[in-house]
Amino acid sequence: MIYEFRTYDLKPGSVQEVIKRFGDAYEHRQKLSKLTAFWYTKIGPLNQIIHVWPYEDAAERSRIRQEAGTKDYWPPKIAEFIVHQVSEVMVPWSFSPALMAGDHGPYYELRSYELVPGMLKKMQERWQSNLEKRVELSPLGAVMSVDLGTVNKIVHVWPYKSLDQRALIRKEAAEKGIWPPKGGGKDFFKQENKILLPAPFSPMQ
């Protein structure tokens, strides 16, 4: 399984109109394949949307995208609002849960780290050493490595019921020495996080 994360920066004030137009087009597009999630930023880079598409492999992605491009309803009529676009294809780690439809949020924290070259295996080992204890506090959505896109980048998604719950869980995990994994600070040179909310049609709510 691979996931394509498509991140669009939009003109200020256009997010809700883009969500409406995208949702209208998706009513037809989902006959070809379904979304995993559609989020917009609440905290972090403003006026940004992220849509996540699951595929069995690169061949399926190519086939479905080629077919979708022949339809008059796709892509959604939102080009006038787009300032910048990024597409990244990601592969889940062997112990990562799958991103699943359901009421997991509504708040999703998406954290991305750019690793020092050669540090991916060590980072995975550190995660595995304490992840079981961390998910006893709250579930992990997924953790993945970018396969096509930014090199040496990992992304992890954490759902929360509220921002207060997020703060309390992160505080407890740090106080108990459960999370973040020990000794990983030298493995990466850049970090970013975003708090996201789902669009009405997003399978992950």
LOTIBA-734850 format. One line per field, with one value per residue (C-alpha): residue number from 1; residue in three letters; z, x, y. Coordinates in Angstrom, 3 decimals, always signed. Example, Ala and Ser with C-alpha at 12.3 -4.5 7.8 and 13.67 -1.06 7.14 Angstrom:
residues 2
num (1  2) .
residu (ALA  SER) .
c3 (+7.800  +7.140) .
c1 (+12.300  +13.670) .
c2 (-4.500  -1.060) .
This chain:
residues 205
num (1  2  3  4  5  6  7  8  9  10  11  12  13  14  15  16  17  18  19  20  21  22  23  24  25  26  27  28  29  30  31  32  33  34  35  36  37  38  39  40  41  42  43  44  45  46  47  48  49  50  51  52  53  54  55  56  57  58  59  60  61  62  63  64  65  66  67  68  69  70  71  72  73  74  75  76  77  78  79  80  81  82  83  84  85  86  87  88  89  90  91  92  93  94  95  96  97  98  99  100  101  102  103  104  105  106  107  108  109  110  111  112  113  114  115  116  117  118  119  120  121  122  123  124  125  126  127  128  129  130  131  132  133  134  135  136  137  138  139  140  141  142  143  144  145  146  147  148  149  150  151  152  153  154  155  156  157  158  159  160  161  162  163  164  165  166  167  168  169  170  171  172  173  174  175  176  177  178  179  180  181  182  183  184  185  186  187  188  189  190  191  192  193  194  195  196  197  198  199  200  201  202  203  204  205) .
residu (MET  ILE  TYR  GLU  PHE  ARG  THR  TYR  ASP  LEU  LYS  PRO  GLY  SER  VAL  GLN  GLU  VAL  ILE  LYS  ARG  PHE  GLY  ASP  ALA  TYR  GLU  HIS  ARG  GLN  LYS  LEU  SER  LYS  LEU  THR  ALA  PHE  TRP  TYR  THR  LYS  ILE  GLY  PRO  LEU  ASN  GLN  ILE  ILE  HIS  VAL  TRP  PRO  TYR  GLU  ASP  ALA  ALA  GLU  ARG  SER  ARG  ILE  ARG  GLN  GLU  ALA  GLY  THR  LYS  ASP  TYR  TRP  PRO  PRO  LYS  ILE  ALA  GLU  PHE  ILE  VAL  HIS  GLN  VAL  SER  GLU  VAL  MET  VAL  PRO  TRP  SER  PHE  SER  PRO  ALA  LEU  MET  ALA  GLY  ASP  HIS  GLY  PRO  TYR  TYR  GLU  LEU  ARG  SER  TYR  GLU  LEU  VAL  PRO  GLY  MET  LEU  LYS  LYS  MET  GLN  GLU  ARG  TRP  GLN  SER  ASN  LEU  GLU  LYS  ARG  VAL  GLU  LEU  SER  PRO  LEU  GLY  ALA  VAL  MET  SER  VAL  ASP  LEU  GLY  THR  VAL  ASN  LYS  ILE  VAL  HIS  VAL  TRP  PRO  TYR  LYS  SER  LEU  ASP  GLN  ARG  ALA  LEU  ILE  ARG  LYS  GLU  ALA  ALA  GLU  LYS  GLY  ILE  TRP  PRO  PRO  LYS  GLY  GLY  GLY  LYS  ASP  PHE  PHE  LYS  GLN  GLU  ASN  LYS  ILE  LEU  LEU  PRO  ALA  PRO  PHE  SER  PRO  MET  GLN) .
c3 (+0.000  -0.828  -0.010  -2.098  -0.013  -2.156  -0.391  -1.918  -0.689  -1.502  -1.835  +1.461  +2.000  -0.561  +1.574  +2.045  -1.638  -2.602  -0.186  -1.716  -5.308  -4.428  -2.605  -5.576  -7.938  -5.522  -5.661  -9.154  -8.688  -5.851  -8.366  -9.572  -6.136  -2.719  -0.618  +2.650  +4.043  +3.140  +5.694  +5.954  +8.331  +11.619  +13.088  +11.042  +7.428  +6.812  +3.686  +3.049  +2.159  +2.159  +0.354  +0.806  -1.775  -1.159  -3.930  -3.994  -5.891  -8.387  -11.320  -9.834  -9.068  -12.650  -14.119  -11.961  -12.380  -16.153  -16.223  -13.929  -16.267  -19.073  -17.083  -17.382  -13.616  -12.698  -11.567  -9.501  -10.808  -8.202  -10.240  -9.818  -6.060  -6.013  -5.205  -4.814  -5.035  -3.638  -4.212  -2.110  -2.356  +0.984  +2.143  +5.648  +8.009  +8.629  +12.072  +11.084  +11.275  +8.062  +7.712  +8.141  +7.621  +10.850  +13.584  +14.967  +15.347  +14.591  +15.291  +13.415  +14.069  +11.073  +11.997  +9.390  +10.011  +7.491  +8.542  +8.294  +5.401  +6.595  +9.824  +8.738  +10.134  +13.506  +13.692  +13.003  +15.744  +18.252  +17.377  +17.778  +21.173  +22.838  +20.473  +22.335  +25.485  +23.547  +21.832  +25.203  +25.745  +22.331  +18.932  +16.122  +12.782  +10.699  +10.267  +6.788  +4.751  +1.611  -1.414  -4.144  -3.113  -0.353  +0.290  +3.827  +5.112  +7.458  +8.290  +11.229  +11.902  +15.368  +15.891  +18.951  +20.189  +21.246  +21.523  +25.296  +24.998  +22.773  +25.286  +28.229  +26.430  +25.156  +28.662  +30.224  +27.609  +28.202  +32.010  +32.001  +29.566  +27.064  +24.138  +22.116  +21.630  +23.377  +21.489  +18.222  +18.274  +16.120  +13.525  +11.914  +11.038  +10.353  +11.968  +11.141  +12.569  +11.546  +13.222  +10.671  +10.544  +8.151  +5.337  +5.560  +2.897  +4.356  +5.206  +8.271  +10.625) .
c1 (+0.000  +1.174  -0.382  -0.196  -0.326  -1.250  -0.756  -2.147  -1.550  -4.573  -5.363  -6.535  -10.265  -10.772  -10.585  -14.320  -15.085  -12.332  -13.737  -17.199  -15.979  -13.705  -16.534  -18.877  -16.274  -15.399  -18.985  -18.077  -14.334  -14.853  -16.307  -12.726  -11.071  -11.826  -9.947  -8.333  -8.639  -9.177  -7.949  -7.484  -5.128  -6.391  -2.951  +0.232  +0.482  -2.866  -5.012  -3.731  -5.525  -4.161  -5.854  -4.617  -5.172  -4.437  -3.211  -2.039  +1.088  +2.509  +0.907  -2.581  -1.937  -0.862  -3.826  -6.459  -4.989  -4.857  -8.499  -9.584  -7.921  -10.273  -13.355  -14.887  -15.415  -11.746  -9.632  -11.968  -12.449  -10.186  -7.136  -7.920  -7.390  -4.157  -0.890  +1.406  +1.127  +3.232  +2.719  +4.516  +4.105  +4.628  +5.180  +4.004  +6.551  +6.174  +4.631  +2.431  -1.345  -3.225  -5.009  -8.636  -12.000  -13.816  -14.389  -10.871  -10.500  -11.668  -8.181  -5.261  -1.652  +0.594  +4.281  +7.039  +10.771  +13.582  +16.260  +20.010  +20.923  +21.363  +19.360  +16.059  +16.767  +17.872  +14.776  +12.551  +14.303  +13.804  +10.137  +9.578  +11.270  +8.612  +5.650  +3.637  +3.645  +2.899  -0.212  -1.618  -2.115  -3.647  -3.607  -1.169  -2.799  +0.206  +3.953  +5.495  +8.569  +8.435  +9.262  +8.702  +9.144  +11.297  +14.219  +14.818  +11.471  +9.091  +5.506  +3.381  -0.300  -1.898  -5.667  -7.103  -10.602  -9.583  -6.567  -6.792  -6.548  -3.496  -1.774  -2.514  -1.356  +1.841  +2.586  +1.987  +4.107  +7.014  +6.761  +6.788  +9.701  +7.584  +7.727  +9.440  +11.907  +15.204  +18.315  +16.680  +17.440  +20.548  +18.734  +16.891  +17.565  +14.061  +10.654  +7.193  +3.757  +0.242  -3.136  -5.721  -9.512  -11.488  -13.711  -17.336  -16.724  -13.428  -13.578  -11.445  -13.426) .
c2 (+0.000  +3.517  +6.873  +10.004  +13.189  +16.189  +19.531  +22.717  +26.246  +28.398  +32.070  +33.582  +33.282  +30.518  +27.356  +26.831  +27.400  +24.959  +22.365  +22.798  +22.439  +19.532  +17.759  +18.183  +16.705  +13.914  +12.663  +11.409  +10.802  +8.305  +5.842  +5.339  +5.256  +6.666  +9.184  +8.257  +11.780  +15.415  +17.928  +21.667  +23.447  +24.822  +25.598  +25.848  +27.040  +28.732  +28.369  +24.859  +21.630  +18.084  +15.217  +11.675  +8.933  +5.239  +2.936  -0.648  +0.342  +2.832  +1.029  +1.391  +5.048  +5.701  +3.825  +5.534  +9.014  +8.536  +7.443  +10.283  +12.774  +11.737  +12.767  +16.220  +16.425  +15.907  +17.607  +19.817  +23.345  +24.955  +26.015  +29.721  +29.405  +27.375  +29.149  +26.138  +22.334  +19.493  +15.773  +13.145  +9.375  +7.656  +4.087  +3.051  +1.559  -2.173  -1.616  +1.335  +1.057  +1.786  +5.099  +4.058  +5.749  +6.542  +9.102  +9.324  +13.093  +15.651  +17.055  +15.509  +16.391  +15.820  +15.882  +15.717  +15.289  +15.533  +13.061  +13.168  +10.819  +7.228  +7.672  +6.093  +2.626  +3.999  +6.181  +3.179  +1.191  +3.990  +4.241  +0.517  +0.457  +2.622  +2.800  +0.154  +2.291  +5.486  +4.100  +3.084  +6.823  +7.555  +5.847  +6.464  +7.195  +6.183  +6.689  +6.678  +7.481  +9.593  +7.435  +10.028  +13.638  +15.102  +12.754  +11.378  +12.644  +10.855  +11.788  +10.692  +11.373  +11.465  +11.874  +13.609  +14.384  +17.897  +20.168  +19.853  +16.047  +16.452  +18.707  +16.398  +13.242  +14.801  +16.118  +12.695  +10.919  +13.305  +13.166  +9.356  +9.247  +7.317  +9.735  +11.057  +8.174  +8.751  +9.769  +10.748  +14.448  +14.099  +11.984  +14.894  +18.523  +19.854  +19.389  +20.690  +20.091  +21.032  +20.702  +19.656  +19.374  +17.148  +18.346  +17.127  +14.452  +13.183  +9.458  +10.217  +12.451) .
